[in-house]
Amino acid sequence: MRMFKALLYSTAGCLLAIPLPVLAQTNDAWTELGTISPAAAQPTTWGREIHALCPWNGKLYLGYGDYDKNTGPIVITAYDPTTRTFANAWTSRTESIEVFRPLMGRLYVPAIDPIRTRDPVFSVCDPAGQWSDGRIYMPGGETITHAYDMATLTGTDLWLVGSSDRDTRAVALRSLDGGATWKKSLELSNQPGDDRNRFYFAEAMNNKLYLQCSYETNSMVFDGANWTQGPLLPWYTQHTEVFLGKMLILTQKRLLTFDGEKIQLAFDRGRPVRAFCVSKKALYLLGESKMRIHATTDFSTWSMFSTAPSNTCSIAVLNGKLYAGTTDSKLYEYNQVLPAENPNDGNETNVGEQPGPPYAPQAARR
């Protein structure tokens, strides 16, 4: 059974949401909710993986696609746990969706690889559920080749980072009017012998914005007025979050913490990590070797409480429930109480694991 049997369009050409019944197959502690048909229809293996899950405004949003093979446009899919239905929320003119960013009461979706040069570089949903596309206009017709991430530092400014179409230089753009107009705040040129440079992520922590370009150079740090150099951070990542005042960086199957000065392995001497997510109360991670879900509220004491479906590649928590996205375009729900969300739960079978030693970032393939 496919979840999306037809696509309906309004007279303006906008994709309409189609709520349909979901599957209800139970496997151990996990319930299969259904297959995301637009993702399953992708022509490549990577394109069919649910790369990103994002809880926002009572729904769970799913990202997928393959920007190496240019498999867009991408239908942004939303799951509503109240009605237990999926819907086509919006069609983004990008080849893949790798990250969602809830910022200033809105949900932003950077276009990691716009289909055409002048296509929108992000999509955004307002609190009322209305979607629109955002474009970047800069002097001389300059535009963005790849929009990798978005962030806010002050709660009133908006940042978009990635690469320019001019020699693919790494650029950071800032908007002070909610994305209506943009100004280039930082630009880093290519290194000799290479034809590209990019900012792969933007993360605000402790009143500073951190960027790392795609070279073995220092990070760049913005304090609200000036840019300065920071420490070298791993750059080949599209998933960063902040938890308990530390930046979490997943790179090369290692989950790292960064406190503004030092980088450490976050979990048990660096065991491989496939995915992680942050709720209001806890950090959850998915171990690579045995697909176990672990949780912590303090980086010190961990609980291991379930084994995820074997092909899980992303996780998220919405309204106290844990969800898993898989490599074959499926979404699962964990149907038991999350121990970290309930302090009185005694299901702690793997306590006392300590953060790992300092970690030296290593070069990664681009």
Buried (B, 14 or more C-beta within 10 A) or exposed (E): EEBBEEEEEEEEEEBEBBBBEBBEEEEEBBBBBBBBBBBBBBEEEBBBBBBBBBBBBEBBBBBBBBBEBBBBBBBBBBBBBEEBBBBBBBBBBBBBBBBBBBBBEBBBBBBBBBBEEEBBBBBBBEEEBEBBBBBBEBEEEBBBBBBBBBBBBEEEBBBBBBBBBBEBBBBBBBBEEEBEEBEBBBBBEBBEEEEBBBBBBBBBBEEBBBBBBBBEBBBBBBEEEEBEEBBBBBBBBBBBBBBEEBBBBBBBEBBBBBEBEEBBBBBBEBBEBBBBBBBEBBBBBBBBEEBBBBBBBEBEBBBBBBBBBEBBBBBBBBEEBBBBBBBBBBBBBBEBBBBBBEEEBEBBEBEEBEBBEEBEBEEEEE
